Amino acid sequence: MTTKARSAKNSTGALLRSTRDETRMDVERLATAEAELLALAAAIDSLTLHYAEAATKYAECAALVDFDPALRGKYRREADAAMLAHTAVENAAGEERRP
């Protein structure tokens, strides 16, 4: 392989790596934006006392941002808190029904 051919191959490889990196970053930005929108919907669910639905949405947010440990952890904690609120409401409703 000539020096010129090797140089062209290296340039092509670098371009492909660069393009793949840019594409991955675009996918991550879009996933983060989708998670932010879904988190807003989950917050609305929480405000309207639909905690189980909120927990499901927050869990989906965590899955969307699996590439970002801090953000994933934040959404998992939100899902846990919503599920805890759901359980508390269900337990309180059960107590009210007892004679």
C-alpha positions as CSV (number, residue, x, y, z in Angstrom):
1,M,0.0,0.0,0.0
2,T,1.4,3.4,-1.0
3,T,1.8,6.2,1.4
4,K,-1.0,8.1,-0.4
5,A,-3.4,5.2,-0.2
6,R,-2.6,4.7,3.5
7,S,-3.2,8.4,4.1
8,A,-6.6,8.3,2.3
9,K,-7.6,5.2,4.3
10,N,-6.6,6.9,7.6
11,S,-8.6,10.1,6.5
12,T,-11.6,8.0,5.7
13,G,-11.4,6.1,9.0
14,A,-11.1,9.4,10.9
15,L,-14.1,10.8,9.1
16,L,-16.2,7.8,9.8
17,R,-15.2,7.9,13.5
18,S,-16.0,11.6,13.7
19,T,-19.4,11.1,11.9
20,R,-20.3,8.3,14.3
21,D,-19.3,10.3,17.3
22,E,-21.4,13.3,16.1
23,T,-24.4,11.0,15.4
24,R,-24.1,9.4,18.8
25,M,-24.1,12.8,20.4
26,D,-27.1,13.8,18.4
27,V,-29.0,10.7,19.5
28,E,-28.1,11.4,23.1
29,R,-29.2,15.0,22.8
30,L,-32.6,13.9,21.3
31,A,-33.0,11.2,24.0
32,T,-32.3,13.8,26.7
33,A,-34.8,16.2,25.2
34,E,-37.4,13.4,25.0
35,A,-36.8,12.5,28.6
36,E,-37.2,16.1,29.7
37,L,-40.6,16.3,27.9
38,L,-41.7,13.0,29.4
39,A,-40.6,14.1,32.8
40,L,-42.8,17.2,32.5
41,A,-45.7,14.8,31.7
42,A,-44.8,12.7,34.7
43,A,-44.7,15.8,36.9
44,I,-48.2,16.7,35.8
45,D,-49.3,13.2,36.6
46,S,-47.9,13.6,40.1
47,L,-49.6,16.9,40.6
48,T,-52.9,15.4,39.6
49,L,-52.3,12.5,42.0
50,H,-51.7,9.9,39.2
51,Y,-48.6,8.6,40.9
52,A,-48.4,5.2,39.3
53,E,-48.5,6.7,35.8
54,A,-45.9,9.2,36.9
55,A,-43.6,6.4,38.2
56,T,-44.0,4.6,34.8
57,K,-43.1,7.8,32.9
58,Y,-40.1,8.5,35.1
59,A,-38.8,5.0,34.7
60,E,-39.1,5.5,30.9
61,C,-37.1,8.7,31.3
62,A,-34.4,6.8,33.1
63,A,-34.2,4.2,30.3
64,L,-34.0,6.9,27.7
65,V,-30.9,8.5,29.3
66,D,-29.2,5.2,30.2
67,F,-26.0,6.7,28.8
68,D,-25.9,9.4,31.5
69,P,-25.6,7.9,35.0
70,A,-26.4,11.1,36.9
71,L,-29.6,11.8,34.9
72,R,-30.6,8.1,35.0
73,G,-30.3,8.2,38.8
74,K,-32.3,11.3,39.0
75,Y,-35.2,9.9,37.0
76,R,-35.0,6.6,39.0
77,R,-35.3,8.5,42.3
78,E,-38.3,10.4,40.9
79,A,-39.9,7.1,39.8
80,D,-39.3,5.6,43.3
81,A,-40.8,8.7,45.0
82,A,-43.9,8.6,42.8
83,M,-44.3,4.9,43.5
84,L,-44.0,5.5,47.2
85,A,-46.6,8.2,47.0
86,H,-48.9,5.8,45.1
87,T,-48.4,3.1,47.7
88,A,-49.1,5.6,50.5
89,V,-52.4,6.8,48.8
90,E,-53.4,3.2,48.2
91,N,-52.7,2.3,51.9
92,A,-54.6,5.3,53.1
93,A,-57.6,4.4,51.0
94,G,-57.5,0.9,52.3
95,E,-57.5,2.1,55.9
96,E,-60.6,4.3,55.2
97,R,-62.5,1.3,53.8
98,R,-62.0,-0.8,57.0
99,P,-64.9,-0.8,59.3
